[in-house]
Amino acid sequence: MYNPFETINSRLSNIESLLLDLKHGNEQIAIADKEHFTKREAAAELSCSVPMIDKLIQQGRLDKVKVGAKVLIPREGIERILSNKKGANYAK
């Protein structure tokens, strides 16, 4: 006997898995294309703490961009610290 609820459940499962694939794929693209990071994201990229990010900004080793009350860190600053051997050791 045909059960329409089995078909509905099957289709919903397929839709759910497709949506999850899209969500995770878009997150990876968004991170790769990101030009500015929050302090927390910058800390994760440099494997350090948020207070260390503040210290690097105060020392002038890391640039910042203020957008309203939000502080953003340009990608170039993070890459510069990571490429500088002394800076990379200090941040990690």
PyMOL Python script that loads the backbone (N, CA, C, O; Angstrom):
from pymol import cmd

cmd.read_pdbstr("""\
ATOM      1  N   MET A   1       0.841  -1.177   0.000  1.00  0.00           N
ATOM      2  CA  MET A   1       0.000   0.000   0.000  1.00  0.00           C
ATOM      3  C   MET A   1       0.893   1.249   0.000  1.00  0.00           C
ATOM      4  O   MET A   1       1.915   1.273   0.685  1.00  0.00           O
ATOM      5  N   TYR A   2       0.527   2.256  -0.740  1.00  0.00           N
ATOM      6  CA  TYR A   2       1.282   3.499  -0.899  1.00  0.00           C
ATOM      7  C   TYR A   2       1.072   4.399   0.313  1.00  0.00           C
ATOM      8  O   TYR A   2      -0.061   4.677   0.705  1.00  0.00           O
ATOM      9  N   ASN A   3       2.197   4.858   0.911  1.00  0.00           N
ATOM     10  CA  ASN A   3       2.119   5.758   2.061  1.00  0.00           C
ATOM     11  C   ASN A   3       2.725   7.108   1.664  1.00  0.00           C
ATOM     12  O   ASN A   3       3.941   7.207   1.505  1.00  0.00           O
ATOM     13  N   PRO A   4       1.902   8.145   1.501  1.00  0.00           N
ATOM     14  CA  PRO A   4       2.418   9.448   1.060  1.00  0.00           C
ATOM     15  C   PRO A   4       3.373  10.087   2.073  1.00  0.00           C
ATOM     16  O   PRO A   4       4.218  10.901   1.701  1.00  0.00           O
ATOM     17  N   PHE A   5       3.242   9.728   3.330  1.00  0.00           N
ATOM     18  CA  PHE A   5       4.114  10.312   4.349  1.00  0.00           C
ATOM     19  C   PHE A   5       5.560   9.842   4.212  1.00  0.00           C
ATOM     20  O   PHE A   5       6.486  10.580   4.546  1.00  0.00           O
ATOM     21  N   GLU A   6       5.756   8.629   3.727  1.00  0.00           N
ATOM     22  CA  GLU A   6       7.116   8.149   3.477  1.00  0.00           C
ATOM     23  C   GLU A   6       7.780   8.965   2.369  1.00  0.00           C
ATOM     24  O   GLU A   6       8.962   9.299   2.461  1.00  0.00           O
ATOM     25  N   THR A   7       7.029   9.278   1.338  1.00  0.00           N
ATOM     26  CA  THR A   7       7.554  10.096   0.242  1.00  0.00           C
ATOM     27  C   THR A   7       7.896  11.492   0.741  1.00  0.00           C
ATOM     28  O   THR A   7       8.952  12.035   0.414  1.00  0.00           O
ATOM     29  N   ILE A   8       7.008  12.064   1.525  1.00  0.00           N
ATOM     30  CA  ILE A   8       7.237  13.410   2.076  1.00  0.00           C
ATOM     31  C   ILE A   8       8.479  13.409   2.964  1.00  0.00           C
ATOM     32  O   ILE A   8       9.326  14.294   2.845  1.00  0.00           O
ATOM     33  N   ASN A   9       8.593  12.429   3.844  1.00  0.00           N
ATOM     34  CA  ASN A   9       9.765  12.334   4.724  1.00  0.00           C
ATOM     35  C   ASN A   9      11.051  12.174   3.916  1.00  0.00           C
ATOM     36  O   ASN A   9      12.068  12.785   4.244  1.00  0.00           O
ATOM     37  N   SER A  10      11.015  11.379   2.891  1.00  0.00           N
ATOM     38  CA  SER A  10      12.197  11.174   2.056  1.00  0.00           C
ATOM     39  C   SER A  10      12.603  12.480   1.372  1.00  0.00           C
ATOM     40  O   SER A  10      13.779  12.842   1.362  1.00  0.00           O
ATOM     41  N   ARG A  11      11.638  13.173   0.812  1.00  0.00           N
ATOM     42  CA  ARG A  11      11.936  14.438   0.136  1.00  0.00           C
ATOM     43  C   ARG A  11      12.435  15.493   1.128  1.00  0.00           C
ATOM     44  O   ARG A  11      13.355  16.247   0.812  1.00  0.00           O
ATOM     45  N   LEU A  12      11.846  15.552   2.303  1.00  0.00           N
ATOM     46  CA  LEU A  12      12.301  16.506   3.314  1.00  0.00           C
ATOM     47  C   LEU A  12      13.738  16.209   3.748  1.00  0.00           C
ATOM     48  O   LEU A  12      14.526  17.131   3.960  1.00  0.00           O
ATOM     49  N   SER A  13      14.071  14.952   3.876  1.00  0.00           N
ATOM     50  CA  SER A  13      15.445  14.582   4.228  1.00  0.00           C
ATOM     51  C   SER A  13      16.415  15.022   3.150  1.00  0.00           C
ATOM     52  O   SER A  13      17.493  15.532   3.454  1.00  0.00           O
ATOM     53  N   ASN A  14      16.041  14.832   1.894  1.00  0.00           N
ATOM     54  CA  ASN A  14      16.898  15.270   0.784  1.00  0.00           C
ATOM     55  C   ASN A  14      17.073  16.785   0.798  1.00  0.00           C
ATOM     56  O   ASN A  14      18.181  17.287   0.612  1.00  0.00           O
ATOM     57  N   ILE A  15      15.983  17.508   1.018  1.00  0.00           N
ATOM     58  CA  ILE A  15      16.046  18.968   1.063  1.00  0.00           C
ATOM     59  C   ILE A  15      16.932  19.420   2.219  1.00  0.00           C
ATOM     60  O   ILE A  15      17.742  20.333   2.062  1.00  0.00           O
ATOM     61  N   GLU A  16      16.781  18.788   3.371  1.00  0.00           N
ATOM     62  CA  GLU A  16      17.588  19.147   4.536  1.00  0.00           C
ATOM     63  C   GLU A  16      19.077  18.934   4.264  1.00  0.00           C
ATOM     64  O   GLU A  16      19.894  19.790   4.601  1.00  0.00           O
ATOM     65  N   SER A  17      19.431  17.816   3.666  1.00  0.00           N
ATOM     66  CA  SER A  17      20.852  17.562   3.386  1.00  0.00           C
ATOM     67  C   SER A  17      21.388  18.550   2.349  1.00  0.00           C
ATOM     68  O   SER A  17      22.532  18.991   2.461  1.00  0.00           O
ATOM     69  N   LEU A  18      20.590  18.904   1.347  1.00  0.00           N
ATOM     70  CA  LEU A  18      21.022  19.899   0.369  1.00  0.00           C
ATOM     71  C   LEU A  18      21.235  21.268   1.010  1.00  0.00           C
ATOM     72  O   LEU A  18      22.208  21.958   0.706  1.00  0.00           O
ATOM     73  N   LEU A  19      20.330  21.654   1.889  1.00  0.00           N
ATOM     74  CA  LEU A  19      20.470  22.936   2.584  1.00  0.00           C
ATOM     75  C   LEU A  19      21.708  22.969   3.469  1.00  0.00           C
ATOM     76  O   LEU A  19      22.404  23.983   3.524  1.00  0.00           O
ATOM     77  N   LEU A  20      21.984  21.877   4.157  1.00  0.00           N
ATOM     78  CA  LEU A  20      23.187  21.814   4.992  1.00  0.00           C
ATOM     79  C   LEU A  20      24.447  21.900   4.135  1.00  0.00           C
ATOM     80  O   LEU A  20      25.407  22.573   4.509  1.00  0.00           O
ATOM     81  N   ASP A  21      24.446  21.223   2.990  1.00  0.00           N
ATOM     82  CA  ASP A  21      25.596  21.307   2.084  1.00  0.00           C
ATOM     83  C   ASP A  21      25.803  22.733   1.600  1.00  0.00           C
ATOM     84  O   ASP A  21      26.934  23.218   1.558  1.00  0.00           O
ATOM     85  N   LEU A  22      24.716  23.409   1.235  1.00  0.00           N
ATOM     86  CA  LEU A  22      24.813  24.797   0.787  1.00  0.00           C
ATOM     87  C   LEU A  22      25.319  25.705   1.899  1.00  0.00           C
ATOM     88  O   LEU A  22      26.157  26.577   1.669  1.00  0.00           O
ATOM     89  N   LYS A  23      24.806  25.494   3.095  1.00  0.00           N
ATOM     90  CA  LYS A  23      25.204  26.333   4.237  1.00  0.00           C
ATOM     91  C   LYS A  23      26.699  26.193   4.495  1.00  0.00           C
ATOM     92  O   LYS A  23      27.399  27.198   4.616  1.00  0.00           O
ATOM     93  N   HIS A  24      27.189  24.989   4.581  1.00  0.00           N
ATOM     94  CA  HIS A  24      28.605  24.773   4.886  1.00  0.00           C
ATOM     95  C   HIS A  24      29.491  25.221   3.732  1.00  0.00           C
ATOM     96  O   HIS A  24      30.586  25.731   3.967  1.00  0.00           O
ATOM     97  N   GLY A  25      29.055  25.050   2.518  1.00  0.00           N
ATOM     98  CA  GLY A  25      29.827  25.512   1.369  1.00  0.00           C
ATOM     99  C   GLY A  25      29.933  27.018   1.345  1.00  0.00           C
ATOM    100  O   GLY A  25      31.003  27.547   1.043  1.00  0.00           O
ATOM    101  N   ASN A  26      28.865  27.728   1.650  1.00  0.00           N
ATOM    102  CA  ASN A  26      28.870  29.187   1.656  1.00  0.00           C
ATOM    103  C   ASN A  26      29.733  29.734   2.779  1.00  0.00           C
ATOM    104  O   ASN A  26      30.373  30.770   2.603  1.00  0.00           O
ATOM    105  N   GLU A  27      29.772  29.076   3.921  1.00  0.00           N
ATOM    106  CA  GLU A  27      30.621  29.524   5.033  1.00  0.00           C
ATOM    107  C   GLU A  27      32.084  29.455   4.635  1.00  0.00           C
ATOM    108  O   GLU A  27      32.850  30.371   4.936  1.00  0.00           O
ATOM    109  N   GLN A  28      32.482  28.382   3.963  1.00  0.00           N
ATOM    110  CA  GLN A  28      33.874  28.247   3.555  1.00  0.00           C
ATOM    111  C   GLN A  28      34.245  29.312   2.532  1.00  0.00           C
ATOM    112  O   GLN A  28      35.343  29.866   2.587  1.00  0.00           O
ATOM    113  N   ILE A  29      33.348  29.604   1.605  1.00  0.00           N
ATOM    114  CA  ILE A  29      33.610  30.637   0.609  1.00  0.00           C
ATOM    115  C   ILE A  29      33.699  31.995   1.284  1.00  0.00           C
ATOM    116  O   ILE A  29      34.574  32.796   0.957  1.00  0.00           O
ATOM    117  N   ALA A  30      32.789  32.262   2.234  1.00  0.00           N
ATOM    118  CA  ALA A  30      32.771  33.556   2.907  1.00  0.00           C
ATOM    119  C   ALA A  30      34.076  33.791   3.661  1.00  0.00           C
ATOM    120  O   ALA A  30      34.596  34.907   3.643  1.00  0.00           O
ATOM    121  N   ILE A  31      34.609  32.786   4.314  1.00  0.00           N
ATOM    122  CA  ILE A  31      35.850  32.944   5.067  1.00  0.00           C
ATOM    123  C   ILE A  31      37.019  33.159   4.104  1.00  0.00           C
ATOM    124  O   ILE A  31      37.895  33.980   4.376  1.00  0.00           O
ATOM    125  N   ALA A  32      37.045  32.439   2.991  1.00  0.00           N
ATOM    126  CA  ALA A  32      38.150  32.566   2.038  1.00  0.00           C
ATOM    127  C   ALA A  32      38.157  33.935   1.377  1.00  0.00           C
ATOM    128  O   ALA A  32      39.229  34.461   1.078  1.00  0.00           O
ATOM    129  N   ASP A  33      36.995  34.527   1.141  1.00  0.00           N
ATOM    130  CA  ASP A  33      36.894  35.813   0.455  1.00  0.00           C
ATOM    131  C   ASP A  33      36.882  37.003   1.399  1.00  0.00           C
ATOM    132  O   ASP A  33      36.781  38.145   0.950  1.00  0.00           O
ATOM    133  N   LYS A  34      36.980  36.761   2.671  1.00  0.00           N
ATOM    134  CA  LYS A  34      36.849  37.824   3.653  1.00  0.00           C
ATOM    135  C   LYS A  34      38.019  38.800   3.598  1.00  0.00           C
ATOM    136  O   LYS A  34      39.176  38.382   3.580  1.00  0.00           O
ATOM    137  N   GLU A  35      37.723  40.098   3.572  1.00  0.00           N
ATOM    138  CA  GLU A  35      38.759  41.126   3.541  1.00  0.00           C
ATOM    139  C   GLU A  35      38.998  41.742   4.918  1.00  0.00           C
ATOM    140  O   GLU A  35      40.076  42.278   5.176  1.00  0.00           O
ATOM    141  N   HIS A  36      38.012  41.672   5.799  1.00  0.00           N
ATOM    142  CA  HIS A  36      38.140  42.225   7.151  1.00  0.00           C
ATOM    143  C   HIS A  36      37.626  41.205   8.164  1.00  0.00           C
ATOM    144  O   HIS A  36      36.677  40.465   7.904  1.00  0.00           O
ATOM    145  N   PHE A  37      38.272  41.186   9.314  1.00  0.00           N
ATOM    146  CA  PHE A  37      37.916  40.244  10.368  1.00  0.00           C
ATOM    147  C   PHE A  37      37.567  41.005  11.641  1.00  0.00           C
ATOM    148  O   PHE A  37      38.098  42.089  11.886  1.00  0.00           O
ATOM    149  N   THR A  38      36.678  40.442  12.447  1.00  0.00           N
ATOM    150  CA  THR A  38      36.452  40.992  13.776  1.00  0.00           C
ATOM    151  C   THR A  38      37.663  40.628  14.631  1.00  0.00           C
ATOM    152  O   THR A  38      38.502  39.825  14.222  1.00  0.00           O
ATOM    153  N   LYS A  39      37.747  41.219  15.808  1.00  0.00           N
ATOM    154  CA  LYS A  39      38.879  40.889  16.695  1.00  0.00           C
ATOM    155  C   LYS A  39      38.892  39.406  17.028  1.00  0.00           C
ATOM    156  O   LYS A  39      39.955  38.787  17.069  1.00  0.00           O
ATOM    157  N   ARG A  40      37.731  38.839  17.263  1.00  0.00           N
ATOM    158  CA  ARG A  40      37.647  37.414  17.614  1.00  0.00           C
ATOM    159  C   ARG A  40      38.106  36.545  16.444  1.00  0.00           C
ATOM    160  O   ARG A  40      38.839  35.576  16.640  1.00  0.00           O
ATOM    161  N   GLU A  41      37.672  36.892  15.221  1.00  0.00           N
ATOM    162  CA  GLU A  41      38.091  36.131  14.048  1.00  0.00           C
ATOM    163  C   GLU A  41      39.589  36.279  13.812  1.00  0.00           C
ATOM    164  O   GLU A  41      40.263  35.310  13.463  1.00  0.00           O
ATOM    165  N   ALA A  42      40.113  37.494  14.003  1.00  0.00           N
ATOM    166  CA  ALA A  42      41.552  37.717  13.839  1.00  0.00           C
ATOM    167  C   ALA A  42      42.335  36.897  14.865  1.00  0.00           C
ATOM    168  O   ALA A  42      43.372  36.316  14.542  1.00  0.00           O
ATOM    169  N   ALA A  43      41.836  36.853  16.095  1.00  0.00           N
ATOM    170  CA  ALA A  43      42.496  36.058  17.134  1.00  0.00           C
ATOM    171  C   ALA A  43      42.514  34.582  16.743  1.00  0.00           C
ATOM    172  O   ALA A  43      43.506  33.890  16.972  1.00  0.00           O
ATOM    173  N   ALA A  44      41.426  34.100  16.157  1.00  0.00           N
ATOM    174  CA  ALA A  44      41.383  32.700  15.728  1.00  0.00           C
ATOM    175  C   ALA A  44      42.376  32.453  14.591  1.00  0.00           C
ATOM    176  O   ALA A  44      43.043  31.419  14.565  1.00  0.00           O
ATOM    177  N   GLU A  45      42.476  33.395  13.655  1.00  0.00           N
ATOM    178  CA  GLU A  45      43.417  33.257  12.544  1.00  0.00           C
ATOM    179  C   GLU A  45      44.860  33.235  13.037  1.00  0.00           C
ATOM    180  O   GLU A  45      45.688  32.494  12.506  1.00  0.00           O
ATOM    181  N   LEU A  46      45.163  34.043  14.047  1.00  0.00           N
ATOM    182  CA  LEU A  46      46.527  34.133  14.568  1.00  0.00           C
ATOM    183  C   LEU A  46      46.784  33.193  15.740  1.00  0.00           C
ATOM    184  O   LEU A  46      47.885  33.168  16.290  1.00  0.00           O
ATOM    185  N   SER A  47      45.782  32.430  16.118  1.00  0.00           N
ATOM    186  CA  SER A  47      45.893  31.494  17.247  1.00  0.00           C
ATOM    187  C   SER A  47      46.344  32.214  18.509  1.00  0.00           C
ATOM    188  O   SER A  47      47.275  31.777  19.186  1.00  0.00           O
ATOM    189  N   CYS A  48      45.685  33.307  18.816  1.00  0.00           N
ATOM    190  CA  CYS A  48      46.005  34.048  20.028  1.00  0.00           C
ATOM    191  C   CYS A  48      44.700  34.537  20.660  1.00  0.00           C
ATOM    192  O   CYS A  48      43.615  34.196  20.189  1.00  0.00           O
ATOM    193  N   SER A  49      44.803  35.321  21.704  1.00  0.00           N
ATOM    194  CA  SER A  49      43.618  35.815  22.397  1.00  0.00           C
ATOM    195  C   SER A  49      43.202  37.186  21.865  1.00  0.00           C
ATOM    196  O   SER A  49      43.977  37.864  21.191  1.00  0.00           O
ATOM    197  N   VAL A  50      41.975  37.582  22.174  1.00  0.00           N
ATOM    198  CA  VAL A  50      41.491  38.905  21.789  1.00  0.00           C
ATOM    199  C   VAL A  50      42.315  40.008  22.459  1.00  0.00           C
ATOM    200  O   VAL A  50      42.637  40.998  21.802  1.00  0.00           O
ATOM    201  N   PRO A  51      42.672  39.872  23.761  1.00  0.00           N
ATOM    202  CA  PRO A  51      43.545  40.897  24.351  1.00  0.00           C
ATOM    203  C   PRO A  51      44.893  41.026  23.631  1.00  0.00           C
ATOM    204  O   PRO A  51      45.461  42.116  23.585  1.00  0.00           O
ATOM    205  N   MET A  52      45.406  39.931  23.072  1.00  0.00           N
ATOM    206  CA  MET A  52      46.651  40.002  22.305  1.00  0.00           C
ATOM    207  C   MET A  52      46.424  40.806  21.027  1.00  0.00           C
ATOM    208  O   MET A  52      47.306  41.556  20.609  1.00  0.00           O
ATOM    209  N   ILE A  53      45.258  40.662  20.405  1.00  0.00           N
ATOM    210  CA  ILE A  53      44.923  41.457  19.222  1.00  0.00           C
ATOM    211  C   ILE A  53      44.915  42.938  19.598  1.00  0.00           C
ATOM    212  O   ILE A  53      45.449  43.772  18.867  1.00  0.00           O
ATOM    213  N   ASP A  54      44.303  43.261  20.746  1.00  0.00           N
ATOM    214  CA  ASP A  54      44.297  44.654  21.221  1.00  0.00           C
ATOM    215  C   ASP A  54      45.720  45.167  21.408  1.00  0.00           C
ATOM    216  O   ASP A  54      46.027  46.302  21.044  1.00  0.00           O
ATOM    217  N   LYS A  55      46.591  44.329  21.975  1.00  0.00           N
ATOM    218  CA  LYS A  55      47.976  44.718  22.212  1.00  0.00           C
ATOM    219  C   LYS A  55      48.717  44.955  20.897  1.00  0.00           C
ATOM    220  O   LYS A  55      49.491  45.905  20.778  1.00  0.00           O
ATOM    221  N   LEU A  56      48.476  44.087  19.908  1.00  0.00           N
ATOM    222  CA  LEU A  56      49.120  44.251  18.602  1.00  0.00           C
ATOM    223  C   LEU A  56      48.637  45.535  17.921  1.00  0.00           C
ATOM    224  O   LEU A  56      49.413  46.196  17.231  1.00  0.00           O
ATOM    225  N   ILE A  57      47.375  45.888  18.107  1.00  0.00           N
ATOM    226  CA  ILE A  57      46.847  47.139  17.551  1.00  0.00           C
ATOM    227  C   ILE A  57      47.501  48.324  18.246  1.00  0.00           C
ATOM    228  O   ILE A  57      47.905  49.282  17.586  1.00  0.00           O
ATOM    229  N   GLN A  58      47.613  48.271  19.579  1.00  0.00           N
ATOM    230  CA  GLN A  58      48.229  49.367  20.343  1.00  0.00           C
ATOM    231  C   GLN A  58      49.695  49.553  19.954  1.00  0.00           C
ATOM    232  O   GLN A  58      50.189  50.680  19.907  1.00  0.00           O
ATOM    233  N   GLN A  59      50.383  48.459  19.677  1.00  0.00           N
ATOM    234  CA  GLN A  59      51.790  48.527  19.294  1.00  0.00           C
ATOM    235  C   GLN A  59      51.969  48.993  17.853  1.00  0.00           C
ATOM    236  O   GLN A  59      53.091  49.263  17.424  1.00  0.00           O
ATOM    237  N   GLY A  60      50.873  49.088  17.102  1.00  0.00           N
ATOM    238  CA  GLY A  60      50.957  49.497  15.716  1.00  0.00           C
ATOM    239  C   GLY A  60      51.345  48.377  14.774  1.00  0.00           C
ATOM    240  O   GLY A  60      51.623  48.626  13.601  1.00  0.00           O
ATOM    241  N   ARG A  61      51.368  47.165  15.257  1.00  0.00           N
ATOM    242  CA  ARG A  61      51.744  46.013  14.434  1.00  0.00           C
ATOM    243  C   ARG A  61      50.572  45.467  13.649  1.00  0.00           C
ATOM    244  O   ARG A  61      50.748  44.667  12.730  1.00  0.00           O
ATOM    245  N   LEU A  62      49.358  45.904  14.016  1.00  0.00           N
ATOM    246  CA  LEU A  62      48.150  45.429  13.364  1.00  0.00           C
ATOM    247  C   LEU A  62      47.246  46.630  13.119  1.00  0.00           C
ATOM    248  O   LEU A  62      46.955  47.395  14.039  1.00  0.00           O
ATOM    249  N   ASP A  63      46.805  46.792  11.878  1.00  0.00           N
ATOM    250  CA  ASP A  63      45.923  47.905  11.541  1.00  0.00           C
ATOM    251  C   ASP A  63      44.500  47.581  11.961  1.00  0.00           C
ATOM    252  O   ASP A  63      44.132  46.421  12.149  1.00  0.00           O
ATOM    253  N   LYS A  64      43.703  48.649  12.105  1.00  0.00           N
ATOM    254  CA  LYS A  64      42.294  48.459  12.411  1.00  0.00           C
ATOM    255  C   LYS A  64      41.473  49.435  11.590  1.00  0.00           C
ATOM    256  O   LYS A  64      41.957  50.489  11.178  1.00  0.00           O
ATOM    257  N   VAL A  65      40.231  49.068  11.361  1.00  0.00           N
ATOM    258  CA  VAL A  65      39.273  49.919  10.673  1.00  0.00           C
ATOM    259  C   VAL A  65      38.047  49.973  11.566  1.00  0.00           C
ATOM    260  O   VAL A  65      37.500  48.935  11.937  1.00  0.00           O
ATOM    261  N   LYS A  66      37.611  51.186  11.915  1.00  0.00           N
ATOM    262  CA  LYS A  66      36.418  51.324  12.747  1.00  0.00           C
ATOM    263  C   LYS A  66      35.209  51.560  11.862  1.00  0.00           C
ATOM    264  O   LYS A  66      35.215  52.442  11.003  1.00  0.00           O
ATOM    265  N   VAL A  67      34.190  50.776  12.076  1.00  0.00           N
ATOM    266  CA  VAL A  67      32.909  50.945  11.391  1.00  0.00           C
ATOM    267  C   VAL A  67      31.877  51.111  12.496  1.00  0.00           C
ATOM    268  O   VAL A  67      31.384  50.137  13.064  1.00  0.00           O
ATOM    269  N   GLY A  68      31.561  52.378  12.789  1.00  0.00           N
ATOM    270  CA  GLY A  68      30.710  52.650  13.941  1.00  0.00           C
ATOM    271  C   GLY A  68      31.462  52.269  15.198  1.00  0.00           C
ATOM    272  O   GLY A  68      32.579  52.730  15.431  1.00  0.00           O
ATOM    273  N   ALA A  69      30.844  51.427  16.007  1.00  0.00           N
ATOM    274  CA  ALA A  69      31.494  50.970  17.231  1.00  0.00           C
ATOM    275  C   ALA A  69      32.302  49.693  17.007  1.00  0.00           C
ATOM    276  O   ALA A  69      33.031  49.255  17.897  1.00  0.00           O
ATOM    277  N   LYS A  70      32.176  49.102  15.836  1.00  0.00           N
ATOM    278  CA  LYS A  70      32.841  47.833  15.542  1.00  0.00           C
ATOM    279  C   LYS A  70      34.257  48.071  15.036  1.00  0.00           C
ATOM    280  O   LYS A  70      34.490  48.968  14.226  1.00  0.00           O
ATOM    281  N   VAL A  71      35.197  47.269  15.513  1.00  0.00           N
ATOM    282  CA  VAL A  71      36.590  47.326  15.070  1.00  0.00           C
ATOM    283  C   VAL A  71      36.844  46.123  14.172  1.00  0.00           C
ATOM    284  O   VAL A  71      36.617  44.978  14.564  1.00  0.00           O
ATOM    285  N   LEU A  72      37.319  46.400  12.960  1.00  0.00           N
ATOM    286  CA  LEU A  72      37.633  45.336  12.008  1.00  0.00           C
ATOM    287  C   LEU A  72      39.117  45.357  11.694  1.00  0.00           C
ATOM    288  O   LEU A  72      39.750  46.412  11.684  1.00  0.00           O
ATOM    289  N   ILE A  73      39.657  44.189  11.440  1.00  0.00           N
ATOM    290  CA  ILE A  73      41.073  44.026  11.146  1.00  0.00           C
ATOM    291  C   ILE A  73      41.200  43.624   9.674  1.00  0.00           C
ATOM    292  O   ILE A  73      40.632  42.612   9.263  1.00  0.00           O
ATOM    293  N   PRO A  74      41.947  44.411   8.871  1.00  0.00           N
ATOM    294  CA  PRO A  74      42.128  44.043   7.463  1.00  0.00           C
ATOM    295  C   PRO A  74      42.939  42.758   7.313  1.00  0.00           C
ATOM    296  O   PRO A  74      43.834  42.473   8.110  1.00  0.00           O
ATOM    297  N   ARG A  75      42.612  41.997   6.288  1.00  0.00           N
ATOM    298  CA  ARG A  75      43.299  40.734   6.010  1.00  0.00           C
ATOM    299  C   ARG A  75      44.801  40.946   5.831  1.00  0.00           C
ATOM    300  O   ARG A  75      45.597  40.108   6.255  1.00  0.00           O
ATOM    301  N   GLU A  76      45.198  42.063   5.204  1.00  0.00           N
ATOM    302  CA  GLU A  76      46.619  42.299   4.946  1.00  0.00           C
ATOM    303  C   GLU A  76      47.432  42.339   6.242  1.00  0.00           C
ATOM    304  O   GLU A  76      48.560  41.850   6.284  1.00  0.00           O
ATOM    305  N   GLY A  77      46.867  42.914   7.284  1.00  0.00           N
ATOM    306  CA  GLY A  77      47.572  42.980   8.564  1.00  0.00           C
ATOM    307  C   GLY A  77      47.805  41.601   9.153  1.00  0.00           C
ATOM    308  O   GLY A  77      48.878  41.313   9.685  1.00  0.00           O
ATOM    309  N   ILE A  78      46.801  40.761   9.055  1.00  0.00           N
ATOM    310  CA  ILE A  78      46.929  39.392   9.572  1.00  0.00           C
ATOM    311  C   ILE A  78      47.969  38.626   8.757  1.00  0.00           C
ATOM    312  O   ILE A  78      48.816  37.928   9.314  1.00  0.00           O
ATOM    313  N   GLU A  79      47.896  38.764   7.432  1.00  0.00           N
ATOM    314  CA  GLU A  79      48.864  38.069   6.576  1.00  0.00           C
ATOM    315  C   GLU A  79      50.284  38.569   6.829  1.00  0.00           C
ATOM    316  O   GLU A  79      51.234  37.788   6.787  1.00  0.00           O
ATOM    317  N   ARG A  80      50.431  39.879   7.093  1.00  0.00           N
ATOM    318  CA  ARG A  80      51.757  40.442   7.359  1.00  0.00           C
ATOM    319  C   ARG A  80      52.344  39.834   8.632  1.00  0.00           C
ATOM    320  O   ARG A  80      53.522  39.479   8.668  1.00  0.00           O
ATOM    321  N   ILE A  81      51.530  39.716   9.665  1.00  0.00           N
ATOM    322  CA  ILE A  81      52.017  39.133  10.919  1.00  0.00           C
ATOM    323  C   ILE A  81      52.373  37.667  10.716  1.00  0.00           C
ATOM    324  O   ILE A  81      53.393  37.196  11.220  1.00  0.00           O
ATOM    325  N   LEU A  82      51.531  36.944   9.974  1.00  0.00           N
ATOM    326  CA  LEU A  82      51.813  35.530   9.749  1.00  0.00           C
ATOM    327  C   LEU A  82      53.060  35.319   8.895  1.00  0.00           C
ATOM    328  O   LEU A  82      53.780  34.339   9.083  1.00  0.00           O
ATOM    329  N   SER A  83      53.320  36.229   7.961  1.00  0.00           N
ATOM    330  CA  SER A  83      54.490  36.060   7.099  1.00  0.00           C
ATOM    331  C   SER A  83      55.783  36.504   7.784  1.00  0.00           C
ATOM    332  O   SER A  83      56.868  36.052   7.420  1.00  0.00           O
ATOM    333  N   ASN A  84      55.667  37.382   8.765  1.00  0.00           N
ATOM    334  CA  ASN A  84      56.831  37.843   9.510  1.00  0.00           C
ATOM    335  C   ASN A  84      57.155  36.794  10.563  1.00  0.00           C
ATOM    336  O   ASN A  84      56.373  36.587  11.491  1.00  0.00           O
ATOM    337  N   LYS A  85      58.267  36.148  10.435  1.00  0.00           N
ATOM    338  CA  LYS A  85      58.600  35.039  11.332  1.00  0.00           C
ATOM    339  C   LYS A  85      58.543  35.451  12.795  1.00  0.00           C
ATOM    340  O   LYS A  85      57.989  34.727  13.623  1.00  0.00           O
ATOM    341  N   LYS A  86      59.106  36.599  13.118  1.00  0.00           N
ATOM    342  CA  LYS A  86      59.104  37.077  14.506  1.00  0.00           C
ATOM    343  C   LYS A  86      57.669  37.323  14.963  1.00  0.00           C
ATOM    344  O   LYS A  86      57.297  36.942  16.072  1.00  0.00           O
ATOM    345  N   GLY A  87      56.856  37.964  14.107  1.00  0.00           N
ATOM    346  CA  GLY A  87      55.478  38.244  14.451  1.00  0.00           C
ATOM    347  C   GLY A  87      54.647  36.984  14.587  1.00  0.00           C
ATOM    348  O   GLY A  87      53.797  36.877  15.471  1.00  0.00           O
ATOM    349  N   ALA A  88      54.904  36.017  13.689  1.00  0.00           N
ATOM    350  CA  ALA A  88      54.142  34.773  13.756  1.00  0.00           C
ATOM    351  C   ALA A  88      54.451  34.023  15.044  1.00  0.00           C
ATOM    352  O   ALA A  88      53.546  33.471  15.670  1.00  0.00           O
ATOM    353  N   ASN A  89      55.724  33.998  15.451  1.00  0.00           N
ATOM    354  CA  ASN A  89      56.062  33.326  16.705  1.00  0.00           C
ATOM    355  C   ASN A  89      55.466  34.065  17.886  1.00  0.00           C
ATOM    356  O   ASN A  89      55.033  33.440  18.855  1.00  0.00           O
ATOM    357  N   TYR A  90      55.437  35.387  17.817  1.00  0.00           N
ATOM    358  CA  TYR A  90      54.918  36.183  18.927  1.00  0.00           C
ATOM    359  C   TYR A  90      53.416  35.986  19.059  1.00  0.00           C
ATOM    360  O   TYR A  90      52.893  35.866  20.167  1.00  0.00           O
ATOM    361  N   ALA A  91      52.714  35.953  17.912  1.00  0.00           N
ATOM    362  CA  ALA A  91      51.260  35.833  17.944  1.00  0.00           C
ATOM    363  C   ALA A  91      50.835  34.433  18.322  1.00  0.00           C
ATOM    364  O   ALA A  91      49.779  34.253  18.928  1.00  0.00           O
ATOM    365  N   LYS A  92      51.628  33.444  17.980  1.00  0.00           N
ATOM    366  CA  LYS A  92      51.218  32.061  18.261  1.00  0.00           C
ATOM    367  C   LYS A  92      51.810  31.686  19.567  1.00  0.00           C
ATOM    368  O   LYS A  92      51.614  30.565  20.035  1.00  0.00           O
TER     369      LYS A  92
END
""", "prot")
cmd.dss("prot")
cmd.show_as("cartoon", "prot")
cmd.util.cbc("prot")
cmd.orient("prot")
